[in-house]
């Protein structure tokens, strides 16, 4: 029986996620895919109308954790005209639950991040885009504590593994976070270096994105609700961030646990977006009700000479706990996906907020204008991942 430890045709599902090497800044048709448990659903994307139309779904042998596109667009056989999905190749079994995947730039290998225990593994991709064997590394890989993401730089010579660490809890001290930087070549990871500002304490990175043209890396700090900008320094990463910014609109007025999440640089390189998540609930008349907090997208303009992110907007995501969001390749539309629903106070009343996908128009100044949302019946499961591809 296949369980959640089986990677669902690792690159088959990979064909439907955002990828910086996709054509950017040009208009064209797009498709969106979202996962609810093991069900992966295709939506047509109308960028001009800032709208989605639901199409077909495929059910996979296990819950979809994350997805990433093959450079050829062939994996999971995304139909170039309609965006429809068809499985491609067989799944492979993984040792533990994966939390994130990416391919190297030519999609000859897939890199897999695991969180518990924290680990980084590399698997070959065959010429037909199906999955091959694991690449045995020349030595042990230091994956830090609680890995959460792995990315490969555009030059295909650098891989960065994001290790979040953990907050102190239950008498247990804080586990430090780190950015683990490796030289990368043909599936091999070497010369690992740990980037640990302040020894990794008070440094809980969750997610990063690369600037499309500059040697700048933007990193969300989940545990601190901050956005860092690091400079790429040759074949490594600077030891400390050049800039650090708040992600919250009201950092001194937290109503519940706040966690910074996904970060994406706009295709133009002029803006960067991050998300703030809150979902703490309390019992009220036999129901779990949201206690309050910031579920917002934070928008920053990027200084073209220094890379400094400057906050220009915080906008309500219109849902609870936006785990993933994505910007279409033309840079005109953003979709934010919320993992589950929750009851919220509305004056003296209580109303239900469903899991949903919220759609925003992106202005020429980078600011977001809310257009509409699509409520999703998750049937008690989580809408864990969502992404778009250009057709």
URUR-V477667 format. One record per run of one state. SS is the DSSP state (H for helix, E for strand, L for the rest). FROM is the first residue (numbers start at 1). TO is the last residue. Records with the same first field share a line. If there is no record, write none. Layout:
SS: FROM-TO ; FROM-TO
//
This chain:
L: 1-5 ; 8-12 ; 17-29 ; 37-38 ; 47-50 ; 60-74 ; 78-91 ; 94-97 ; 104-108 ; 116-117 ; 126-130 ; 135-146 ; 153-157 ; 164-165 ; 167-168 ; 170-171 ; 173-174 ; 176-177 ; 186-187 ; 196-196 ; 201-204 ; 211-215 ; 222-225 ; 234-235 ; 238-242 ; 247-258 ; 266-270 ; 278-280 ; 285-286 ; 291-295 ; 303-308 ; 317-321 ; 328-332 ; 339-341 ; 347-348 ; 354-355 ; 363-367 ; 376-384 ; 391-391
E: 6-7 ; 30-36 ; 39-46 ; 51-59 ; 92-93 ; 98-103 ; 109-115 ; 118-125 ; 131-134 ; 147-152 ; 158-163 ; 166-166 ; 169-169 ; 172-172 ; 175-175 ; 178-185 ; 188-195 ; 205-210 ; 216-221 ; 226-233 ; 236-237 ; 243-246 ; 259-265 ; 271-277 ; 281-284 ; 287-290 ; 296-302 ; 309-316 ; 322-327 ; 333-338 ; 342-346 ; 349-353 ; 356-362 ; 368-375 ; 385-390
H: 13-16 ; 75-77 ; 197-200
//
